Amino acid sequence: DLHSFPTRRSSDLEPAFQGLGFGKRLFMSVRRILEARGRKSLVVWALAENETACAFYDRLGGRRSATAPERYGSVTLNRIAFFWESVRRPAR
């Protein structure tokens, strides 16, 4: 069940630093840490309306595996779960 994974609420990268490789390096570091801690898989949620984040996780190989509503005050937005079956970096 994707909703039972431990979560970190938010990790946004300032727009001025997007596209410079920082997000990918941060993501790969998290994967290495999870692997060192014995984790096998990874789920990241992104707001569906955040096309930049969704494209980022698509490029990193995340498989869109679930959707769920997320409430922010009186506004409800949709979020998408990106799933990696393995935290290990795929061989190239």
C-alpha positions as CSV (number, residue, x, y, z in Angstrom):
1,D,0.0,0.0,0.0
2,L,1.6,3.2,-1.2
3,H,0.0,5.2,1.7
4,S,1.9,3.2,4.3
5,F,5.4,4.3,3.2
6,P,7.2,6.7,5.6
7,T,7.1,10.2,4.2
8,R,8.9,13.5,4.1
9,R,6.4,16.2,3.6
10,S,8.1,18.5,1.1
11,S,11.4,19.0,-0.6
12,D,11.3,21.8,-3.1
13,L,14.2,23.2,-5.1
14,E,14.2,27.0,-5.6
15,P,13.5,27.8,-9.3
16,A,16.9,29.6,-9.7
17,F,18.6,26.2,-8.9
18,Q,16.4,24.0,-11.1
19,G,18.0,22.6,-14.3
20,L,21.5,22.6,-12.8
21,G,21.6,19.0,-11.7
22,F,21.1,19.7,-8.0
23,G,17.7,17.9,-7.8
24,K,19.1,14.8,-9.5
25,R,22.1,14.7,-7.3
26,L,19.9,15.1,-4.2
27,F,17.6,12.4,-5.4
28,M,20.4,10.0,-6.1
29,S,21.9,10.7,-2.7
30,V,18.6,9.9,-1.1
31,R,18.5,6.6,-3.0
32,R,22.0,5.7,-1.8
33,I,21.0,6.5,1.8
34,L,17.8,4.4,1.5
35,E,19.8,1.5,0.0
36,A,22.3,1.7,2.9
37,R,19.5,1.5,5.4
38,G,18.1,-1.6,3.7
39,R,15.2,-0.1,1.9
40,K,14.2,-1.8,-1.3
41,S,11.8,0.6,-3.0
42,L,10.8,4.2,-3.1
43,V,7.7,6.3,-3.5
44,V,7.6,10.0,-4.2
45,W,4.4,12.0,-4.3
46,A,4.1,15.2,-6.4
47,L,1.2,17.5,-7.1
48,A,-0.2,16.7,-10.5
49,E,-0.4,20.4,-11.2
50,N,3.3,20.7,-10.7
51,E,4.3,19.6,-14.3
52,T,8.0,20.4,-13.7
53,A,8.2,18.0,-10.7
54,C,6.2,15.3,-12.5
55,A,8.5,15.5,-15.6
56,F,11.5,15.4,-13.3
57,Y,10.4,12.1,-11.7
58,D,9.3,10.7,-15.0
59,R,12.9,11.4,-16.3
60,L,14.4,9.7,-13.3
61,G,12.4,6.5,-14.0
62,G,9.5,6.8,-11.6
63,R,6.4,4.8,-12.6
64,R,3.2,6.7,-12.0
65,S,1.4,4.2,-9.8
66,A,-1.4,6.0,-7.8
67,T,-3.3,9.3,-7.4
68,A,-4.8,10.8,-4.4
69,P,-6.4,14.1,-3.4
70,E,-4.4,16.5,-1.1
71,R,-6.2,19.2,0.8
72,Y,-4.7,22.6,1.3
73,G,-7.1,24.7,3.4
74,S,-10.3,25.0,1.2
75,V,-8.5,23.8,-2.0
76,T,-8.1,20.2,-3.0
77,L,-5.4,19.3,-5.5
78,N,-4.4,15.9,-7.0
79,R,-1.1,14.2,-6.3
80,I,0.6,11.4,-8.1
81,A,2.8,8.7,-6.6
82,F,6.0,7.9,-8.5
83,F,7.3,4.4,-7.7
84,W,10.7,2.9,-8.0
85,E,10.7,-0.9,-7.4
86,S,14.4,-0.7,-6.5
87,V,16.4,2.1,-4.8
88,R,19.5,0.8,-6.5
89,R,20.5,2.9,-9.4
90,P,19.9,1.0,-12.7
91,A,23.0,-0.2,-14.6
92,R,23.8,1.8,-17.7
